[in-house]
Amino acid sequence: MEITSNFSNIWFSILALAGGILLLVAGGETLISGAVKLAGRLGMSSLLIGLTVVAFGTSMPELFVSLNATLQNHPDIMIGNVIGSNIANIGLVLALSALLSPLAIHFSRIAKELYLVLLASLLLFGITWTGVFNRIFGLLFVAAIIAYTVSSYHREVREKKNNEAPRKEASDSHSYTSIISFIIAGLLLLAFGSTLFINGAVDVARHFGVSELVIGLTLAAVGTSLPELASCISAIRRRESDILVGNIVGSNLFNLLLVMGGTAIVVPFDLPSHLLRRDLPAMLLFSAFLVPVLYRTHRLQRHHGAILLTGYIIYLYLLI
């Protein structure tokens, strides 16, 4: 009887985990749809939409999962979620995108964001040495992402003023009411999905004796990276390389600064020192790989995607 009960419980937990992922994907997609429509009506460029609006939207699953995990006293899931998502965004999502279609992107248009991701990663290295991500660090990280977003918007405004071409009118026929409805619906789906996901993930980890950090680095990371994958596939269909690459790099920046920083403001958390031996170096290497490739070729070819995907498979092998 006890075996049957345990068997039923684990399947219930797996269903909760899967249901949570589906709600996170649906919520992320709904939120992104509303955010992109709003940005289009405001006349933002495709690159800026990718770097800020889409990146922010696709980082919402990570934020909701991280906040829920930390509030429920499961900080390792939160830490693994952020670091694992940044690794999966490049090693899995960007790699698959490049394998599907070579991606053209001028390095100068993405250099600032790439360097910021590397800088934030190095700062996280230093904070991990201290062992605690406190509210002061959290405030600094959140202030940095706010400053970056405001700076990016003002840069866009300046470039538009310097552009002599007449401004195109927004073609989006959606009303502001419907756009806001999309955004609210997306946020609600993310809230319910993150709660369901965390409950399922914790139960599965306990049943199979897997650490919560590994659950965060694998299941949580891939699950919350699905919105990035969906938006990248959509960008490939539209031949919008700017949105695609901007989404990945911008999402990683938001994950580090907004998700980790915002979570630390709510509840400060400990950072295990063993992150310095495997997970943080892997995250830094995947991001650093993009710098020389985009600097020299201004594009990601299929063989670059193959290299990234191979590296991600090796990382998962070492992890498990």
Secondary structure, 3 states (H helix, E strand, C coil): CHHHHHHHHHHHHHHHHHHHHHHHHHHHHHHHHHHHHHHHHCCCCHHHHHHHHHHHHHHHHHHHHHHHHHHCCCHHHHHHHHHHHHHHHHHHHHHHHHHHCCEECCHHHHHHHHHHHHHHHHHHHHHHHHCEECHHHHHHHHHHHHHHHHHHHHHHHHHHHHCCCCCCCCCCCCCHHHHHHHHHHHHHHHHHHHHHHHHHHHHHHHHHCCCHHHHHHHHHHHHHHHHHHHHHHHHHHCCCHHHHHHHHHHHHHHHHHHHHHHHHHHCCEECCHHHHCCHHHHHHHHHHHHHHHHHHHCEECHHHHHHHHHHHHHHHHHHC
